[in-house]
Amino acid sequence: MLDKETIISKYIKYGKIRYESMLKGNYRRGNRAFDKMEKLFYELAKDKVLAKEVFGELLENENVSLRTLIAANCLILKINEKRAEEVLKEIANSEKYGIFSLNARMTLKVWREGELRAKGIEL
C-alpha cells in the first residue's frame, strides 16, 4: 500500500488529467487517468481509516472533477458522507461548474436511490 501523501499526489495528478481531458474532449486520455484513480480507490477500500483521511483532504481540492469523484467514492464507502453530500450539492447547484454540475446532480440522484456502488465493494 502506498503512503497517504503519495496517494493524494497521484489522485491530484490523474484528476488534473481527467479534468483537462473532459474540457478538451480527449476522452481516451481521461479514461486512462480514471482507470488509474479507480485502482487507487480499490486499494483504499481495503483500509477505511486511510481512505477517510485521503478522501477528507481531497474533498477540499480545487479540482471540481476530482472533488465530484472523491465525493462519490466517499458515499460508496460510507465515509465522510456528510461532507461528500455537501460537496456534491454545492457543485450541483452552481452554474459555474457546467458539465460537472450535471455529474454531481446525477451522483446525488443515484446515491439517494440507493444505487451508487462499485463493483466488488460490499459493505
C-alpha positions in Angstrom: 0.0 0.0 0.0 1.2 3.5 -0.9 1.5 6.1 1.8 -1.1 8.9 2.3 0.9 11.7 0.6 1.8 9.5 -2.5 -1.9 8.5 -2.9 -3.0 12.1 -2.6 -0.4 13.2 -5.1 -1.4 10.6 -7.6 -5.1 11.5 -7.3 -4.3 15.1 -7.9 -2.2 14.3 -10.9 -4.7 12.0 -12.5 -7.6 14.3 -11.5 -6.0 17.2 -13.4 -5.5 15.0 -16.5 -9.2 13.9 -16.3 -10.4 17.4 -15.8 -8.5 18.8 -18.7 -9.4 15.8 -20.9 -13.1 16.4 -20.2 -12.9 20.0 -21.2 -10.9 19.2 -24.4 -12.9 16.2 -25.3 -9.9 13.9 -25.1 -11.8 11.0 -23.5 -9.3 8.3 -24.2 -6.6 10.2 -22.1 -9.2 11.0 -19.5 -10.4 7.4 -19.3 -6.8 6.2 -18.7 -6.5 8.6 -15.8 -9.8 7.4 -14.4 -8.6 3.8 -14.6 -5.6 4.7 -12.5 -7.7 6.5 -10.0 -10.1 3.5 -9.9 -7.1 1.3 -8.9 -6.2 3.7 -6.1 -9.8 3.6 -5.0 -9.9 -0.2 -4.7 -6.6 -0.2 -2.8 -8.0 2.4 -0.4 -11.3 0.5 0.0 -9.2 -2.1 1.9 -8.1 0.5 4.5 -11.1 2.7 5.5 -9.0 4.7 8.1 -6.6 5.7 5.4 -9.4 6.2 2.9 -11.2 8.6 5.3 -8.0 10.7 5.7 -7.1 10.8 2.0 -10.6 11.5 0.8 -11.2 14.0 3.6 -8.3 16.1 2.2 -9.2 15.6 -1.5 -12.8 16.8 -0.9 -11.3 20.2 -0.4 -9.2 20.2 -3.6 -9.9 23.0 -6.1 -10.4 20.5 -9.0 -14.2 20.2 -9.4 -13.9 16.9 -11.3 -11.7 15.3 -8.7 -14.0 16.6 -5.9 -17.0 15.1 -7.6 -15.3 11.7 -8.0 -14.0 11.7 -4.4 -17.4 12.6 -3.0 -18.9 9.6 -4.9 -16.1 7.4 -3.6 -16.9 8.5 0.0 -20.6 7.7 -0.5 -19.8 4.3 -1.9 -17.5 3.5 1.1 -19.8 5.2 3.6 -17.1 7.5 4.9 -17.1 11.3 5.2 -20.7 11.1 3.9 -22.0 14.4 5.3 -19.1 16.4 3.7 -19.3 14.4 0.5 -23.0 15.2 0.2 -22.3 18.9 0.9 -19.6 19.0 -1.8 -21.9 17.4 -4.4 -24.8 19.7 -3.5 -22.5 22.8 -3.9 -21.3 21.6 -7.3 -24.7 20.5 -8.4 -26.3 23.9 -7.6 -23.6 26.1 -9.2 -23.9 27.0 -12.9 -20.2 27.9 -12.9 -19.2 24.2 -13.0 -21.0 23.4 -16.3 -21.0 19.7 -17.1 -19.5 18.9 -13.7 -22.8 20.2 -12.1 -24.7 17.6 -14.1 -22.3 14.9 -12.9 -22.8 15.9 -9.3 -26.6 16.0 -9.6 -26.6 12.5 -11.2 -24.3 11.2 -8.5 -26.6 12.5 -5.8 -29.7 11.1 -7.5 -28.2 7.6 -7.9 -26.9 7.7 -4.3 -30.3 8.8 -2.9 -31.9 5.9 -4.8 -29.5 3.5 -3.1 -27.9 2.5 -6.4 -24.4 4.1 -6.0 -21.9 1.3 -5.7 -18.7 0.0 -7.1 -18.1 -3.5 -8.5 -16.7 -5.8 -5.9 -17.3 -3.4 -2.9 -19.8 -4.9 -0.5 -20.4 -3.0 2.8 
